[in-house]
Amino acid sequence: MTLPLLNLSFSELPERCDVLVVGAGPAGSAAATLLARSGWDVVLVDRRSFPREKVCGDGLIPDAHAALRELGVLDEVMARAQGLQHVGCIGPRGTRVDVPATLAVLARRELDDILCRNAVRQGARMHAPVHFEAPLHDASGRVVGARLSNGGETRELQARWVVLATGAGTQPLVAADMCERQTPSGVALRGYVKNDAMQERITAMEIVWHRELRPGYGWIFPCGDGVFNIGVGVFDMHTTDAQGRNAMANVNLRQLFDAFCGFYAPAKELMAGGVLQGQLKGAPLRCTLRGARFARPGLLVAGEAAGSTYAFTGEGIGKAMETGMLAARGLLQAAAKGLDDAAVCQSYAAQLTALQPRFRFYERANQVNAHPWVVDLLLWRARKSERLLRRMSGVLNETAHPGQLFTARGIYKLFTE
């Protein structure tokens, strides 16, 4: 099969298009796919040429599977992914519960490449490396395209709409006057380690809570072929300083990573007997659909730029794709019904706002990362209760939310059910 051509040059950028999608990750590629599939002229740009690395846990939970199916690439992804059946939840005292779900792990370098190529197959034109400098405006202030650059060269591209799907970096949001908070919601550090001897030892997505990882947790995800994604993450990073300004809590991720590899035997063995593939890399996270405006005339914000990652779990791939598809459907519906800019912006913002209550439950569950004894209690009860285990599985499948487990009422039920 001939792969579609990616990374068209900066000099090949057209002067205009129907929609300019900035950022070719899951959100941007999802939006570009639906729009191009419907016959729209779509230009997709990214600041890095594909394939490229992306710091992530690489886990695909059921919401990601559903989005990949809708985009038509689930089979292609699963042919290259490591399919799994359980998340192994490990508490501070070593108590373990394997929670069943439909799961997979695929490095974002491969996943994003598949998604981007799918958008190109549908008719989108992908140009990289291309940097988003700022939006273009007409006399009324409506966004009508963008100023883009590569090296010392700058070009202007006219577009009816711009979809900003630029991830956790805030520079594009600031340039587009869409940023409400520059500090991230969380930070994570991950690496890839090859250790063939651990293939039979670690066969689930393992998540570990421990007092030495407060206020975060560690993970080990099997990627297949003896390679594992290992990392640590911390949420609730956003604070306010004495002057009332946004600030970021001081956390040393490398110290947390070393602690994880010190107290958790599988992590210690994985690192001691394995070979690190590249370097440990860190990245910020934007969660809970907060920190950015969602829409203005001519421009929509999608994916992690809009805060589409769940706090507590750090899962964001599926929700990024969902927001990208919401943006695309909004534009398609507007064209079909003749809606004006105000209606498009209002409808899109309302759809994202409607998702926020679920995101807030995950945000509240962050208290567990600071108080890992709660995990011990939950796992102790889950080993005795099929109903509780189903509820934990429901959190992964989005038929339940963590607020049903980690609120005061939820903890009370651990003793009464």
C-alpha positions as MATLAB code, in Angstrom:
seq = 'MTLPLLNLSFSELPERCDVLVVGAGPAGSAAATLLARSGWDVVLVDRRSFPREKVCGDGLIPDAHAALRELGVLDEVMARAQGLQHVGCIGPRGTRVDVPATLAVLARRELDDILCRNAVRQGARMHAPVHFEAPLHDASGRVVGARLSNGGETRELQARWVVLATGAGTQPLVAADMCERQTPSGVALRGYVKNDAMQERITAMEIVWHRELRPGYGWIFPCGDGVFNIGVGVFDMHTTDAQGRNAMANVNLRQLFDAFCGFYAPAKELMAGGVLQGQLKGAPLRCTLRGARFARPGLLVAGEAAGSTYAFTGEGIGKAMETGMLAARGLLQAAAKGLDDAAVCQSYAAQLTALQPRFRFYERANQVNAHPWVVDLLLWRARKSERLLRRMSGVLNETAHPGQLFTARGIYKLFTE';
ca = [
       0.000    0.000    0.000;
       1.321    3.429   -0.930;
       1.341    5.721    2.093;
      -0.053    9.232    1.618;
       2.547   11.968    1.394;
       3.077   13.953    4.581;
       5.171   17.007    5.369;
       4.564   19.062    2.248;
       7.006   21.940    2.268;
       6.380   25.425    3.605;
       6.796   26.825    0.105;
       3.905   24.633   -1.094;
       1.407   26.222    1.282;
      -1.622   27.536   -0.613;
      -2.841   31.101   -0.255;
      -6.272   30.073    1.007;
      -8.420   27.136    2.120;
     -11.753   26.420    3.783;
     -10.279   25.407    7.141;
      -6.772   25.692    8.529;
      -6.113   23.139   11.284;
      -3.096   24.023   13.408;
      -1.650   20.946   15.132;
      -1.693   17.435   13.640;
      -2.071   15.460   16.872;
      -5.232   13.461   17.691;
      -7.531   16.502   17.930;
      -6.286   18.259   14.814;
      -6.111   15.127   12.681;
      -9.596   14.075   13.801;
     -11.045   17.460   12.839;
      -9.192   17.461    9.515;
     -10.404   13.931    8.735;
     -14.105   14.694    9.140;
     -13.892   17.989    7.266;
     -11.848   16.626    4.356;
     -14.063   13.536    4.191;
     -16.994   15.918    3.612;
     -15.233   17.579    0.687;
     -13.864   20.680    2.434;
     -10.521   22.131    1.435;
      -8.425   21.513    4.561;
      -4.841   22.504    5.273;
      -3.244   20.779    8.277;
       0.007   22.170    9.684;
       2.297   21.151   12.522;
       5.450   22.645   13.950;
       7.250   19.305   13.578;
       7.583   16.911   10.675;
       5.883   13.542   11.050;
       6.467   10.995   12.383;
       7.556   12.702   15.578;
       7.804   11.824   19.250;
       5.182   12.943   21.752;
       5.492   12.645   25.526;
       2.521   10.545   26.656;
       1.630    7.389   28.554;
       0.419    5.977   25.202;
      -2.601    4.245   26.769;
      -5.757    3.839   24.688;
      -8.835    3.341   26.856;
     -12.387    2.675   25.567;
     -13.174    6.300   24.628;
     -10.119    6.317   22.352;
     -11.210    3.028   20.763;
     -14.641    4.513   20.010;
     -13.131    7.635   18.428;
     -10.657    5.609   16.369;
     -13.525    3.450   15.110;
     -15.472    6.538   14.024;
     -12.416    7.874   12.216;
     -12.016    4.537   10.406;
      -8.561    3.615   11.733;
      -9.252    1.320   14.700;
      -8.209   -1.836   12.847;
      -5.052   -0.154   11.565;
      -4.154    1.037   15.052;
      -4.855   -2.305   16.723;
      -2.751   -4.133   14.141;
       0.269   -2.205   15.495;
      -0.768   -1.718   19.130;
      -0.287   -3.947   22.146;
      -3.793   -5.041   23.103;
      -4.445   -5.483   26.830;
      -7.342   -6.590   29.008;
      -6.634   -5.058   32.415;
      -5.394   -2.035   34.309;
      -3.445   -3.229   37.325;
      -4.111   -0.796   40.205;
      -1.444   -1.124   42.919;
      -1.787    0.563   46.313;
       0.878    1.761   48.784;
       0.817   -1.553   50.688;
       1.140   -3.613   47.546;
      -2.539   -4.521   47.263;
      -3.389   -5.106   43.611;
      -6.655   -5.254   41.692;
      -6.829   -5.918   37.945;
      -9.661   -3.860   36.448;
     -11.008   -5.262   33.142;
     -11.469   -3.011   30.114;
     -10.787   -2.781   26.390;
      -7.270   -1.346   26.313;
      -4.224   -0.933   24.107;
      -0.848    0.785   24.090;
       0.721    2.363   21.012;
       3.502    4.945   21.020;
       2.211    8.361   20.049;
       4.853    8.540   17.330;
       2.976    5.732   15.560;
      -0.567    6.625   16.597;
      -0.333   10.260   15.523;
       1.275    9.238   12.252;
      -1.658    6.909   11.515;
      -4.192    9.631   12.358;
      -2.413   12.262   10.291;
      -2.052    9.976    7.272;
      -5.740    9.141    7.540;
      -6.581   12.842    7.324;
      -4.390   13.144    4.236;
      -6.072   10.097    2.671;
      -9.393   11.909    3.057;
      -8.006   14.907    1.170;
      -6.359   17.176    3.754;
      -2.989   18.689    2.841;
      -0.361   18.343    5.574;
       2.528   20.833    5.731;
       5.379   20.619    8.248;
       7.388   22.007    9.859;
       5.210   25.103   10.031;
       4.888   27.457   12.999;
       1.697   29.320   13.866;
       2.623   32.933   14.545;
      -0.738   34.683   14.922;
      -4.249   34.797   13.483;
      -5.220   37.130   10.669;
      -8.202   39.420   11.226;
     -10.599   41.333    9.010;
     -11.844   44.836    9.764;
     -14.458   43.508   12.217;
     -11.884   41.507   14.185;
     -13.009   38.105   12.862;
     -10.249   35.521   12.382;
      -9.778   34.934    8.645;
      -6.607   32.853    8.546;
      -3.146   32.820   10.060;
       0.373   34.088    9.701;
       2.670   31.066    9.478;
       6.451   30.771    9.473;
       9.344   28.436    8.835;
      12.836   29.598    9.684;
      13.053   33.214    8.634;
      10.229   33.050    6.092;
       6.661   34.128    6.836;
       3.488   33.577    4.825;
      -0.186   34.393    5.248;
      -2.891   31.812    4.637;
      -6.520   32.906    4.308;
      -9.143   30.530    5.748;
     -12.853   30.639    6.508;
     -12.130   28.984    9.860;
      -9.075   28.118   11.945;
      -9.063   25.160   14.350;
      -6.345   25.551   16.973;
      -5.295   22.089   18.215;
      -1.773   22.868   19.389;
      -1.559   20.791   22.576;
      -0.388   21.961   25.993;
       1.947   24.720   24.791;
       0.459   28.136   25.482;
       2.235   30.318   22.899;
      -0.376   29.703   20.156;
      -3.218   30.323   22.627;
      -1.642   33.577   23.759;
      -1.040   34.674   20.167;
      -4.676   33.966   19.317;
      -5.952   35.765   22.449;
      -7.532   32.518   23.687;
      -5.367   31.786   26.745;
      -6.920   32.256   30.178;
      -4.157   30.532   32.165;
      -0.598   29.761   31.124;
       0.334   27.472   34.001;
      -0.318   23.778   33.310;
      -2.689   21.514   35.227;
      -0.070   18.815   35.596;
       3.294   17.521   34.444;
       4.558   14.081   33.472;
       7.874   12.351   32.775;
       8.218    9.171   30.745;
      10.753    6.949   29.044;
      10.822    3.801   26.936;
      12.772    0.810   28.239;
      13.467   -2.446   26.417;
      13.664   -5.464   28.707;
      12.689   -8.776   27.112;
      12.898  -10.575   30.458;
       9.939   -8.544   31.780;
       7.493   -9.453   28.999;
       5.894  -12.248   31.003;
       6.099  -10.276   34.255;
       4.194   -7.133   33.239;
       1.139   -7.931   31.127;
      -1.284   -5.167   32.136;
      -1.259   -1.374   32.265;
       0.104   -0.912   35.795;
      -0.660    2.234   37.819;
       1.008    2.600   41.209;
       0.155    4.901   44.120;
       2.566    5.363   47.014;
       3.364    7.964   49.667;
       6.746    8.592   47.983;
       4.931    9.634   44.789;
       2.559   12.118   46.421;
       0.830   14.032   44.926;
       1.078   11.795   41.865;
       1.526    8.213   40.752;
       3.704    5.998   38.576;
       2.931    3.726   35.655;
       4.349    0.945   33.513;
       2.574    0.156   30.231;
       3.668   -2.738   27.963;
       4.188   -1.581   24.374;
       5.017   -4.990   22.887;
       8.313   -6.524   21.711;
       9.776   -6.176   25.194;
       9.412   -2.386   25.275;
       7.673   -0.599   28.162;
       6.488    2.966   28.713;
       7.428    3.907   32.287;
       6.753    7.236   33.923;
       5.374    9.415   36.702;
       2.748   12.146   36.643;
       1.540   14.874   38.985;
      -1.692   16.880   38.825;
      -3.060   19.876   40.753;
      -0.012   21.866   39.651;
      -1.909   25.144   39.321;
      -1.646   27.385   42.376;
      -1.987   31.073   43.206;
       0.928   32.966   44.738;
       0.780   35.591   47.504;
       0.135   38.324   44.934;
      -2.808   36.435   43.454;
      -0.924   35.488   40.298;
      -1.042   32.085   38.614;
       1.882   29.908   39.612;
       3.007   26.305   39.297;
       3.721   24.043   42.263;
       7.361   23.026   42.634;
       7.739   19.307   41.865;
      10.911   17.444   40.888;
       9.728   14.770   38.470;
      13.123   13.119   38.216;
      13.173   12.605   41.987;
       9.705   11.073   41.821;
      10.811    8.816   38.964;
      13.877    7.656   40.917;
      11.698    7.033   43.971;
       9.286    4.962   41.860;
      12.142    2.840   40.556;
      13.417    2.476   44.119;
      10.388    1.196   46.038;
       8.421   -0.606   43.279;
      10.215   -3.868   42.496;
       8.969   -4.315   38.878;
      10.073   -0.755   38.010;
      13.436   -1.352   39.644;
      13.959   -4.617   37.744;
      12.748   -3.087   34.496;
      15.280   -0.258   34.677;
      18.151   -2.325   36.111;
      17.941   -5.068   33.483;
      16.715   -2.986   30.552;
      18.026   -0.514   28.032;
      16.581    2.996   27.976;
      15.398    3.876   24.460;
      16.320    7.532   24.109;
      16.011    9.939   27.019;
      13.461   10.476   29.761;
      11.225   13.304   28.596;
       8.760   15.545   30.394;
       5.749   17.549   29.281;
       2.979   19.752   30.719;
      -0.682   18.730   30.759;
      -3.819   20.862   30.416;
      -6.886   19.329   32.029;
     -10.534   19.730   33.000;
     -11.506   21.864   29.976;
     -10.128   24.938   31.709;
      -7.498   27.536   30.922;
      -8.603   28.600   27.445;
     -11.499   30.192   25.625;
     -13.187   27.678   23.357;
     -14.276   29.854   20.455;
     -14.299   33.271   18.833;
     -15.563   34.258   15.368;
     -13.445   32.393   12.831;
     -11.540   30.251   15.369;
     -12.224   27.141   17.488;
      -9.897   25.604   20.096;
      -9.766   21.794   20.399;
      -7.832   19.036   22.129;
      -5.408   19.629   24.956;
      -5.210   23.300   24.029;
      -8.804   23.411   25.331;
      -7.881   21.264   28.355;
      -9.251   17.947   27.078;
      -7.131   15.698   29.335;
      -8.729   14.084   32.375;
      -7.144   15.008   35.692;
      -6.432   12.097   38.075;
      -5.964    9.539   35.280;
      -4.125   11.730   32.765;
      -6.049   10.144   29.893;
      -6.478   12.543   27.020;
      -6.141   10.855   23.632;
      -9.794    9.869   23.268;
     -11.135   13.176   24.541;
      -8.779   15.105   22.251;
     -10.193   13.269   19.253;
     -13.739   13.847   20.499;
     -13.251   17.610   20.772;
     -11.656   17.717   17.320;
     -14.654   15.904   15.873;
     -17.039   18.216   17.732;
     -15.309   21.190   16.136;
     -15.562   19.633   12.673;
     -19.223   18.687   13.087;
     -20.000   22.187   14.283;
     -18.542   23.693   11.114;
     -20.267   21.152    8.888;
     -23.602   21.772   10.583;
     -23.175   25.529   10.307;
     -22.596   25.252    6.572;
     -25.598   22.957    6.125;
     -27.953   25.196    8.119;
     -26.514   28.572    7.196;
     -25.608   29.452   10.800;
     -23.670   32.623   11.525;
     -20.390   32.869   13.469;
     -22.086   33.620   16.760;
     -24.232   30.500   16.525;
     -21.222   28.318   15.656;
     -19.183   29.632   18.575;
     -22.063   29.406   21.010;
     -22.933   25.843   19.986;
     -19.341   24.579   20.155;
     -18.624   26.254   23.500;
     -21.873   24.854   24.893;
     -20.944   21.321   23.875;
     -17.565   21.534   25.601;
     -19.120   23.203   28.648;
     -21.601   20.326   28.864;
     -18.646   17.934   29.247;
     -17.116   19.865   32.148;
     -19.078   18.245   35.005;
     -17.574   14.856   34.171;
     -14.100   16.400   33.972;
     -14.620   18.010   37.382;
     -15.271   14.606   38.965;
     -11.829   13.553   37.782;
     -10.388   16.772   39.158;
     -11.914   16.074   42.573;
     -10.481   12.566   42.501;
      -6.998   14.123   42.505;
      -7.194   14.065   46.293;
      -6.413   10.369   46.032;
      -2.978   11.158   44.602;
      -2.216   13.247   47.688;
      -3.771   10.668   50.045;
      -2.858    7.243   48.608;
      -4.223    5.425   51.683;
      -7.637    5.900   50.039;
      -6.449    3.690   47.176;
      -5.492    0.976   49.675;
      -8.993    1.129   51.126;
     -10.618    1.012   47.700;
      -8.514   -1.924   46.518;
      -9.062   -3.835   49.749;
     -12.821   -3.581   49.250;
     -12.652   -4.250   45.508;
     -10.987   -7.592   46.173;
     -14.113   -8.572   48.116;
     -16.813   -6.902   45.999;
     -17.670   -7.719   42.381;
     -19.991   -4.725   42.338;
     -17.170   -2.355   43.255;
     -14.881   -3.927   40.672;
     -17.550   -3.363   38.016;
     -17.820    0.248   39.137;
     -14.052    0.695   38.769;
     -14.281   -0.816   35.293;
     -17.121    1.624   34.602;
     -14.763    4.548   35.243;
     -12.577    3.312   32.384;
     -15.599    2.649   30.179;
     -17.199    6.011   31.130;
     -20.355    4.351   32.412;
     -19.317    5.642   35.859;
     -17.080    8.435   37.091;
     -14.444    8.527   39.867;
     -16.659   10.760   41.976;
     -18.727    7.638   42.673;
     -15.627    6.099   44.240;
     -13.674    8.903   45.869;
     -16.247   11.320   47.303;
     -17.122   11.117   50.999;
     -20.295    9.285   50.000;
     -18.328    6.899   47.818;
     -15.873    6.109   50.609;
     -18.800    5.591   53.011;
     -20.228    3.022   50.602;
     -16.964    1.070   50.758;
     -17.914    0.126   54.292;
     -21.630   -0.369   53.756;
     -21.960   -2.342   50.513;
];
